[in-house]
Amino acid sequence: MHDKADLTTGSLKKHIWQLAWPMMLSIFFHALYNIVDTFWVSKLSPESIAAVSISQITLFLMISIGIGITIGSGVLMAMDIGAKNKPGAERILGQSFVLTGLAGVFFTILALTFRNELLVLTGAAGNIFEPALAYFTITSGGSILFFTMITIMFAFNSQGDTLTLTKLFALSTLINLIGDPLLIFGYGPFPAMGISGAAYSTLFSQFIFIIIALKSLNSPKRAIRFHFKNLTFHWESVKQVLKIGIPAAMTQVINPIGLAAMTYMTGARFLEAGATAFSLGFRLEFFAYLPAIGFGFAAMAIMGQNIGAHKLDRSRQALNLALKYSMSIALGMGLLAALFAPQIIAVFTEDPDVTHYALLYFRSVAFSYTFIAAMMVEANGFQAIGRSWPGFWIMFLRFIVISIPMSYVLSFVFDFSIMGIWSALIAGNTIASIIGYLWLQRTLHHFSFKVVDEATHA
């Protein structure tokens, strides 16, 4: 596998598929963490399900910060690999651990200090509060492990090794799957810990992931290795990392904020049935744009390395392939969602109002999945050339400028049916995606390697 570190030569189609499908599986396995926890704690009480879900709202912000910082490190490391600057790439790898370590410590202190307020703010009340507090205290207390996992994820991605990453996530998920029932209900030497057991199981599985991953990253067979001596703080390259990472983190954050605002608006106008239908719709969208995450990260690694090697045409080709593949698959998923909407909805609810609203959603918004996929790849494309702010503005345009105001006008001013909100979502997805594509093409056309040379020599 380690010979795949060089993405500047060879078949682009082969590279992009070899990187994308393991990354998709990695993200899927990571999503299973939450599903596994939710499944086992559901055996305790309905309040436990809500407690895990509410705790994860604040934890998602942690994920966004971690991903943002490590995207910056991953892009610069890919550029150094492409420029054949091995010492620079290894220094960036070490610094990414230092940066995410500091971010993890900061988040842990913040989360534990204001845990009561954060949980109340995200809806923990009544019988939900105590189990939510127990789960949140443990998971946020060990958040340094999650930050380290995200750093490792981009370290493997930048080197073109997503297959090892998938194996690590699969192993970690399996450990969590076994650990949950043992620690929640107790068995043999393990005491019954209730909802706290789910949190401890997750932390243990993450710890095992990190130990094995660091051993792999330190292997002499690797082109780019992790060395403890590189756990330093080099301010010039840190500035480059944060220049990409801060807007990348904000891009990650704006999506849940936009979805929360749309859920609130749908519930205010169409009550619980409307909010439930929308929640069902956007949660199932995850599987439609999962390929876009894989192809987007694949394009980011390939583009980063080829820009480092001053091969802009090859970078453009990688981006266009990622857009083509992710949009095609998302369109196919949208068609399937529209075709099998009644069967999909029936798995989750039999409520006639929710079913009616959700049916309209899947037979309209699902056709814009392809544009959501394009937006995600476009944001990665900007990040690959060291410019993250355009990705943020694309997402800002999608929700804040188009979908939210349009939903309000159509639903509250003109009293449209729920199709007013669904139409606003389609408009936001489509317009933001097209503007993002035109913006990215124009940026690539005027791209200068000066920024890259500064980054790889920082």
N, C-alpha and C positions, 0 to 999 in steps of 0.2 A: 504494500500500500504506500510506503513512504516515498516511492519514486513518483507518485502523483503530486508531489509538492509543487512541481513546475507546471503551471497552467498556461504558460506563454507559448507552448508549441503543442502540436497534435490536434486531433479532431475536437472542435468546439462542441458539437452535438454530444459526443461521447463524454466529454468533461462535464457538461451541464447536467446530463442525466445521472452520471455517477455521483455528482455532488448533491443533486436535488432530491432524489428519492430517499436516500438515508436521512437527509435533513427533515423531510416530511415525516418519516417514521419517528425521528427523535422528538419532534414537536408533538406528535400524536401520543407517544409514550409519556411525555411530560404532562399532557392534558389528562392522561389516565391517573396521574397522582391524585388529582382532585376528585375524579370520578370514583376511584377506589376508596378514598377517605369518606366521601359522601355515602357510598354504598354501605360500608361497615357501620358508620355512626348512625345510619338510618335505623339500625336494629336496636339502638338505645332509646330514641324518642324522636318525634317530629321536630322538637325544639333543637335537637342536635344537628339536624340537617341545616336548619336556618343559621345555627351558630357557625358552622363551617363556612357556609356561603358568605355570611356577613363579614367574618374574619378575613376572607380572601379578597374583599373589596380593597381594603387598605394595603394588604400584601401585594395586590396587583400594581400599586404605585411603586412599591419597592422593585418589582420586576421591571417596570418601565425605566426606572433610574439605572438599574444594573445593565439592562440591554443597551441603553443610550451610551453609557460610558464605554462598554465593551465593543460597540459598533465602531467607535472612534479608534480604539486599539486595533481591532481586526482589520480595518481599512488600511491603516498605516503599516501594519505588519505585512499585509498582502503586497503593498507597494514596495516595501523593502525586499520581500522575497523575489518579486519581479525584477527589481533592480540588482539582484544578486548581492544584496547587502545583508549577509547573514548575521554579523554582529549587531547591526541596527535592528533587525527583526527580533532577535533574541532579547535585546534590551527593551523593546516595546512590549514583548510578552511578559517580561518580569515586571515592568511598570504597570501593566494592566492589572496584575494581581495586587500591587500596592494600592492603586487607585480604588479598585473595587473593595479592597479590604477596609480602606478609610471610609468609603461610602457605606459599607455594611455596618461598621461600628457606629457611624453617625445615625443611620436609620434605626439601629437597635436601641440606642439611647433615647431617641425621639419617640419611637413607638412604645417603649416601656414606660417612659415618663408620662405620656398623654394617652395611655391605652384606654382608660375609662371614657375619656372625651371622644376619642376616635371611634370607639365601638358604638356609643350612643348616637354619634353623628351619622353613622352608616346603618342605623336602624336596629341595634341590639337593645331590646327592652323586655320587661317582664321576665318570663321563664327562660328567655333566650340569652339574657345577659351573662349569667354565671358560666354556662358551658362555652359561650363565645370568648369570655375573658380567659378561661383556662386554655383553650386552644390557641388563641392569639398570643398570649404571654409566652408560651413555649416556642411557637413557630417564629415569632418576631425576635425572640431571644437568641435563636440560632440562625438568624437571617444571613450571617456572614457565610454560612455554608452555601446558601442559594446564590449569593453574589459570586462566590468562587466558581460555582457550577456554570454560570452564565459566561464568565471569563474563559473557562475551559472550552465551552461550546464554540466561541468565536476563534479560539486558538487553533482548534482542529479545522474549522471551516476555512480559515485563511491559508492553511497548508494543503487544502484540497483533500482532507481526510474526514469525511462525514460518516463513513462506514463504521469506524471505531467508535465514533460518537453514538451512533445508533445502538451498538452493542452495549455500551455503557448505560444508556438510558433504559434499555430493555432489562438489564440486570438490576438497575436501581428500582425500576417499577415492580419487578418480581419480588425484590426484598421487601418493598413497601406492602405488596399484596399479601405476603406471608406474615409480616410483622404486625399489620393492623389487627387481625382477629386475636393474635397471641397477646398483644398488649392492651387491647380494648376490653376483652372479656376475661383474660387471664388463662394460662394453661401451664401445668407443671410448675417450673420454678418462676414463671412470669406472673406477677400480681395483676389483678383486674384494675386498670387505670381509667376506664371509661373513655371519654372524648380526649383526654390528655394522652392516652395510649396512641391514638391516631397521629397526634402531633409528634410524639417521640419516634414513632416508626418512620415518619417522613424524614426527620432529621438524620436518623441512623442510615437510611438508604442513601441520602445525599452524601454523608460522610464516606461511605464505602465507594461511591462514585468518584469522589475527589481523590482518594488515596490511589485507586487504580489508574485514574487519568493522569495524575502527576508522575506516576511511575512510567507510564507510556510516553509522556511528553519528555521525559528525561532519558529515553532510550538512545544509545549511541547510533542506532539505525536511522534516527530522525534527521531530516535536513535542518530543521529548526528545533532546538532543544530548550527545555526549561532549566535554568541554572539559578540556584539560590543567590549567587553573587549579583544577579541582575535585579534583585528586589531593592532597587534604588529609586530615587526621585530626581529625574532629569527634567528641569523646568521647561526647557524649550519644546521637548517632545510631549510633555504633559499638556502644554498649551495647545499643541496640534490635536491631541486626543480630545480635549474638552471642546475645542472649536467645532469638531464633528459631533462629539457625544452629547453636548447639552441640547442643541436643537433636535437631535435624534431622540433623546429622552422625552422632550416635549411633544414630539410627533407621536410617540407611543402613548402619552397621557391623554392627548386630545380625543382619541377614539372612544375610550370609555366615558369621558365627560360628555361627548356628543350623544352617545347612545343613552346615557342616563337622562339627559335633557329630553331626548325624543320619547323615552319611555314615560317620563313624567307628563309630557304634553299629551301623549296618547291616552294615558290614564285619566287626565283631567277632563278630556273631551269625551272619551268613550268608556270611561270607568274601568273597573278591574278586568273585564273581558278584553278590552282593547289593549291594555298594558300587557296582559298575559299573552295575547296573540303576537304582539311585537317581540316580547322576550323570547318566545318560542322560535320566532322567525330568525332573529339575529344570532341566537345560540346555535342553530343548525347551519347558519351560514359558515361557521368555522370550518366545516368539512368541505365547503365549496371553495374557500380560498386558502385552504391548507397547501395545495400545490403552489400557489403564488408565493407563500412563505419560503418553500423549498427552492423554487426557481429564483426568487429574489435574492436569497442569501448565496445561491450558487453564482448568480450573475455578479454579485458584489465581490466575491472572492476572485473570480476570473477577471473582471474589469480592473480590480485593484492591482493584481499582479501584472496585467498587460499594460496598464498605465505606467506602472513602475518601470516596465521594460520599454516604454515609449511606443507601444503598439496600439494606437488609438482606433484604427480600423477594426482590429480584432476585438477590442472592447465594445465597439458599437455593434458588431455582429453578435457578441454574447448577449448584450442587452436585448436586441431584437428577437433572438431565439427565446430568451426567457419570457418576453412579452407574448410571443406567439404561443408557446406551450401553455403558459398559465392562463391566458385568456381563453384558449380553446377548451381546456379542461373545465374551467369555471363555467363556460357557456353550456357545456354538456351536463354539468351538475345542475345548473339552473333549469335546463329542459327536463331533467329527471325529477327535480323538485316540483315543477309545475305539473308534470304528468302524474306523479304518484302522491300529490298533495293530500288527498283524502286519507290514504293509507298511513302516511307519515303522521298526520295530525291525530288520527285515531289512537295511535300508540300512547299519546300524552294526555289527551282529553276527550271527553264526550259532550262537554258543554256546548250547546248549539250556538251561542253568541261567539265564543272563542273560536269554534270551528269555522263559522262564517267569515270572521275577520281574518283568520289565519289562511283560509283558502284563497281569499282575495290577495293576501300578501304573497303567497307562493306562486300565484298565477300572474303576478305583475312585477314585484321587486326582484324575484328570482332571475328575471331576464337581464338584470343589471349586474349580476354577480361578476360577469366578465370585466366590467369597468372597475369594480372594487379590486379585482386581481391586478388589473393594469396599474392602478394607483399604488399598490403595495410594491410592485416591481419598480415603478418610476421613483419612488422614495429611496429604494435601495440603489438605484442607478445614480441618483444625486450623491448619496453617501459614498459611493465607490470612487467618485472624483473629488471627495473631500469637501462637499458642499451639502450640508444637511438642512439648512433653512428652507429651501424650496419644498422639500417633503412636508415640513410642518405647514407651510402656507397652502399646500394642496389639500391637506386634511382640514385645515381651518376653513378654506373655501367650501369644502364639501358640507360641513355641518353648520358652522357659525354664519356664513354668508348666504348659503342656499337653503339647505334642508330645514333648519329650525325656523327661520323667518317665514319661509313659504308654507310650512305646516301650520304655523299660527294664523297666517292670513286666510288660507283656504278653509281651515277648520273652525276658527273662532270668529273671523270677520264675515266670511261668505257662507259659513255653515254647511260646508261640503260633508259628504259621508267620509268614512275612514279612508276611502280611496284618495282623498286630498293629502293625507299624511303619506300614504304609500307613494303617491305621485311625486311628492317633495323629496322622498328618499331616492327615487329613480333619477330625478333631475340633478340632485347633488352628486350622486355616483357618476353619472354620465358626463356632466359639464366639467367637474373637477378633474376627471380622468383625461379628457381631451386636452384641457388647458395644460395639465401636467406633462402630457406627451409632447406637445408643441414647445413648451418651456425647456424640457430636457433636450430635445433635438437641437434647439437654438443654442443652449449652453454648450453642448458637445461640439457644435460647429465652431464656436469661438473659444474652445478650450485651449489653455496654455499649460505646457509642462513645467512652467516655472514654479507653480505651487507644489507640484509633486517633488521636484528636485529639492525644494526647501524642506519639505516634510521628511524625505528620506535621508537628508543630511543633518537634521536637527539633533 
